Amino acid sequence: MSYETILVEKDGPLTTITLNRPDRLNAMPPQMADEIGAAFYDLGDSRAVLITGAGKGFCSGADLAARGEGSALQNKGGSHRALQNHYNPAINQVLRADVPVVCAVNGPAAGVGCSLALAGDFVLAGKSAYFLQAFVNIGLVPDGGSTWLLSRAIGRARATRMMMLGEKIGAEQAEDWGLIYKAVDDDALLAEAKALAQKLANGPTVAYATMKRNIATALDGDLTQVLLAEAEGQRTAGASKDATEGGMAFLQKRKPEFKGE
């Protein structure tokens, strides 16, 4: 598939998705949301995904005007339709991906851009980057899963602070809060994020997928549900070729060579 608003590069088991509207700080029109969803649908045998932004920003938020739908202030119905038909499905695709997702935040991550970043399993941010929910400044509410993601990541008090005060949260503060995995020097961001993504792409893919499902269950379920999910997940992972390889490597005192099977 060809893309107009993103770049998709496959390097062995790793797929890199670059948001590619640098002149708009990668503001996300509905088309970009659709293309992100399509790229995830078309991962094929990829075993990890790296998401970043071209230029000086990760994603400065939604851009409804790019498709002639007007701003959220001008066209509330258009905003609702765009969320339901474009943005929400894209965020859900990222969240529900069976493979690890690494996000390299190289500048502003605002609105739905913040949601996209936090949908990753590992979020690295350059020290000049920041996370922002500024909806309150125009009398609107966070969307794109932001309420769900923020509340679970940093708790009620800090999520409320971000959403109701509309403050920018810098990368180092975000790391301190537990909102992201790591803040790194800007010039080291992409290399470090790619190294992590490559490591995950060469890891036990079946086990990773099971861990992701179990974490989701733990966030929303009770202990009994989690115990059942873990037991079922252990059976699934234990039947994989990677688990057999891991056991053999342990006995032979060598590094395992996982194939994602």
C-alpha positions as CSV (number, residue, x, y, z in Angstrom):
1,M,0.0,0.0,0.0
2,S,1.2,3.5,-0.7
3,Y,1.0,6.2,1.9
4,E,0.8,10.0,1.6
5,T,1.1,11.2,5.2
6,I,3.4,8.6,6.8
7,L,6.5,6.8,5.8
8,V,6.7,3.0,6.4
9,E,10.1,1.2,6.3
10,K,10.6,-2.5,7.0
11,D,14.0,-3.6,8.1
12,G,13.9,-7.3,8.8
13,P,11.5,-7.9,11.7
14,L,11.2,-4.2,12.5
15,T,8.7,-1.8,10.9
16,T,9.3,1.9,11.4
17,I,6.4,4.3,10.9
18,T,7.3,8.0,10.5
19,L,4.6,10.6,10.7
20,N,5.5,12.8,7.7
21,R,3.9,16.3,7.8
22,P,6.9,18.1,9.3
23,D,5.7,21.5,8.1
24,R,2.7,21.1,10.4
25,L,4.6,19.4,13.3
26,N,2.9,16.2,12.0
27,A,-0.6,17.4,12.9
28,M,-2.8,14.4,12.2
29,P,-5.6,14.7,9.6
30,P,-8.1,11.8,9.4
31,Q,-6.1,10.4,6.4
32,M,-3.0,10.0,8.6
33,A,-5.0,8.2,11.3
34,D,-6.4,5.9,8.6
35,E,-2.9,5.3,7.2
36,I,-1.5,4.5,10.7
37,G,-4.3,1.9,11.1
38,A,-3.6,0.5,7.7
39,A,0.1,0.2,8.4
40,F,-0.6,-1.8,11.6
41,Y,-3.1,-4.0,9.8
42,D,-0.4,-4.7,7.2
43,L,2.5,-5.6,9.6
44,G,2.7,-9.1,8.2
45,D,5.7,-10.9,9.8
46,S,7.0,-7.8,11.6
47,R,7.8,-8.4,15.2
48,A,8.1,-4.9,16.5
49,V,7.1,-1.3,15.5
50,L,8.9,2.0,16.0
51,I,6.8,5.2,15.6
52,T,8.4,8.6,15.4
53,G,7.8,12.0,13.7
54,A,9.6,13.7,10.8
55,G,11.2,17.1,11.6
56,K,10.9,18.9,14.9
57,G,7.7,17.4,16.2
58,F,6.1,14.0,17.0
59,C,2.5,15.1,16.5
60,S,0.9,18.4,17.4
61,G,-2.6,17.0,17.5
62,A,-5.5,16.5,15.2
63,D,-5.9,18.5,11.9
64,L,-9.5,18.3,10.8
65,A,-9.1,21.3,8.6
66,A,-6.7,19.4,6.4
67,R,-9.7,17.5,5.0
68,G,-12.0,20.5,4.9
69,E,-13.9,19.5,8.0
70,G,-13.1,22.7,9.8
71,S,-11.8,23.0,13.4
72,A,-13.5,21.4,16.3
73,L,-14.8,24.8,17.3
74,Q,-16.4,25.3,14.0
75,N,-17.8,21.8,13.4
76,K,-18.4,19.8,16.5
77,G,-20.3,17.1,14.5
78,G,-17.3,16.7,12.2
79,S,-15.0,16.3,15.1
80,H,-17.2,13.6,16.6
81,R,-17.3,11.7,13.3
82,A,-13.6,12.0,12.8
83,L,-13.0,10.5,16.2
84,Q,-15.3,7.6,15.7
85,N,-14.3,6.9,12.2
86,H,-10.6,7.7,12.0
87,Y,-8.7,8.6,15.2
88,N,-10.2,6.1,17.7
89,P,-9.7,3.1,15.4
90,A,-6.1,4.1,14.8
91,I,-5.3,4.5,18.5
92,N,-7.0,1.2,19.2
93,Q,-4.9,-0.6,16.5
94,V,-1.7,0.6,18.1
95,L,-2.9,-0.3,21.6
96,R,-4.1,-3.8,20.6
97,A,-1.1,-4.7,18.4
98,D,0.3,-8.1,19.2
99,V,3.9,-6.9,18.8
100,P,5.8,-4.5,20.9
101,V,5.4,-0.8,20.0
102,V,8.2,1.7,20.7
103,C,7.4,5.5,20.3
104,A,10.3,8.0,19.9
105,V,8.8,11.4,20.8
106,N,11.0,14.0,19.1
107,G,9.0,17.1,20.0
108,P,5.5,18.2,20.9
109,A,3.0,15.3,21.5
110,A,-0.3,17.1,21.9
111,G,-3.9,16.0,21.9
112,V,-4.3,12.9,19.8
113,G,-0.5,13.0,19.3
114,C,-0.1,12.5,23.0
115,S,-2.6,9.6,22.8
116,L,-0.6,8.0,20.0
117,A,2.6,8.3,21.9
118,L,1.2,6.8,25.1
119,A,-0.4,3.9,23.2
120,G,3.1,2.5,22.7
121,D,4.5,-0.1,25.1
122,F,7.8,1.9,25.4
123,V,7.9,5.6,25.1
124,L,11.2,7.4,24.8
125,A,11.3,11.2,24.5
126,G,13.9,13.7,23.6
127,K,14.6,16.1,26.5
128,S,13.2,19.0,24.5
129,A,9.9,17.1,23.9
130,Y,6.7,17.6,25.9
131,F,3.3,16.1,26.3
132,L,0.2,18.3,26.3
133,Q,-3.6,18.1,26.7
134,A,-4.7,21.7,25.9
135,F,-8.4,21.0,25.1
136,V,-9.5,22.9,28.2
137,N,-8.2,26.1,26.6
138,I,-11.0,25.9,24.0
139,G,-13.7,24.4,26.3
140,L,-13.3,20.8,25.1
141,V,-12.2,17.5,26.7
142,P,-9.3,15.2,25.9
143,D,-10.1,12.5,23.4
144,G,-8.4,9.7,21.4
145,G,-8.2,7.6,24.6
146,S,-6.2,10.2,26.5
147,T,-8.4,10.0,29.6
148,W,-8.0,6.2,29.8
149,L,-4.2,6.3,29.0
150,L,-3.3,9.1,31.4
151,S,-5.4,7.9,34.3
152,R,-3.8,4.5,34.2
153,A,-0.3,5.7,33.6
154,I,0.0,8.5,36.2
155,G,-3.1,8.3,38.4
156,R,-6.1,10.5,39.0
157,A,-4.3,13.5,40.5
158,R,-1.7,14.0,37.8
159,A,-4.1,13.1,35.0
160,T,-6.5,15.7,36.3
161,R,-3.6,18.3,36.5
162,M,-2.7,17.6,32.8
163,M,-6.3,17.7,31.6
164,M,-7.8,20.6,33.6
165,L,-4.8,22.9,33.8
166,G,-3.5,22.2,30.2
167,E,0.1,22.2,31.4
168,K,3.0,21.1,29.2
169,I,4.8,18.1,30.8
170,G,8.4,18.0,29.7
171,A,10.1,14.7,29.0
172,E,12.1,14.5,32.2
173,Q,9.1,15.2,34.3
174,A,7.1,12.7,32.3
175,E,9.8,10.1,33.1
176,D,9.7,11.1,36.8
177,W,6.0,10.6,36.8
178,G,6.1,7.2,35.2
179,L,4.3,8.5,32.1
180,I,7.1,7.4,29.8
181,Y,9.9,4.9,29.8
182,K,12.8,7.2,29.4
183,A,13.9,10.8,28.6
184,V,17.1,10.9,26.5
185,D,19.2,13.5,24.8
186,D,17.6,14.8,21.6
187,D,20.5,13.7,19.4
188,A,20.5,10.2,20.9
189,L,16.7,9.6,20.7
190,L,16.3,7.9,17.4
191,A,19.3,5.6,17.8
192,E,18.4,4.5,21.3
193,A,14.7,4.0,20.4
194,K,15.7,2.0,17.3
195,A,18.1,-0.2,19.3
196,L,15.4,-1.0,21.8
197,A,12.9,-1.7,19.0
198,Q,15.4,-4.0,17.3
199,K,16.0,-5.9,20.6
200,L,12.3,-6.4,20.9
201,A,11.9,-7.4,17.3
202,N,14.4,-10.2,18.0
203,G,12.7,-11.3,21.2
204,P,10.1,-14.0,22.1
205,T,7.2,-12.6,20.1
206,V,4.5,-15.0,21.3
207,A,5.5,-14.3,24.9
208,Y,5.4,-10.5,24.3
209,A,1.9,-10.7,22.8
210,T,0.7,-12.7,25.8
211,M,2.3,-10.3,28.2
212,K,0.5,-7.4,26.5
213,R,-2.9,-9.1,26.8
214,N,-2.3,-10.0,30.4
215,I,-1.3,-6.4,31.3
216,A,-4.5,-5.2,29.6
217,T,-6.5,-7.7,31.7
218,A,-4.7,-6.6,34.9
219,L,-5.6,-3.0,34.3
220,D,-9.3,-3.7,33.8
221,G,-10.0,-7.0,35.6
222,D,-9.8,-8.5,39.1
223,L,-7.2,-10.9,40.5
224,T,-9.1,-14.0,39.5
225,Q,-9.3,-12.9,35.9
226,V,-5.6,-12.0,35.9
227,L,-4.6,-15.4,37.3
228,L,-6.6,-17.2,34.7
229,A,-5.2,-15.0,31.9
230,E,-1.7,-15.7,33.1
231,A,-2.2,-19.4,33.3
232,E,-3.7,-19.5,29.8
233,G,-0.9,-17.2,28.5
234,Q,1.7,-19.4,30.0
235,R,0.3,-22.4,28.2
236,T,0.3,-20.5,24.9
237,A,3.8,-19.2,25.3
238,G,5.1,-22.6,26.6
239,A,3.9,-24.2,23.4
240,S,5.9,-21.8,21.2
241,K,9.1,-22.7,19.4
242,D,10.7,-19.7,21.1
243,A,10.0,-21.2,24.5
244,T,11.7,-24.4,23.5
245,E,14.7,-22.4,22.2
246,G,14.8,-20.4,25.4
247,G,14.9,-23.6,27.5
248,M,17.6,-25.2,25.4
249,A,19.7,-22.0,25.5
250,F,19.4,-21.9,29.2
251,L,20.6,-25.5,29.6
252,Q,23.4,-24.9,27.1
253,K,24.4,-21.6,28.7
254,R,24.1,-19.5,25.6
255,K,22.0,-16.6,24.3
256,P,18.7,-17.7,22.8
257,E,17.9,-17.1,19.2
258,F,14.2,-16.3,19.1
259,K,12.4,-16.5,15.7
260,G,9.0,-15.1,16.8
261,E,7.3,-18.5,16.5
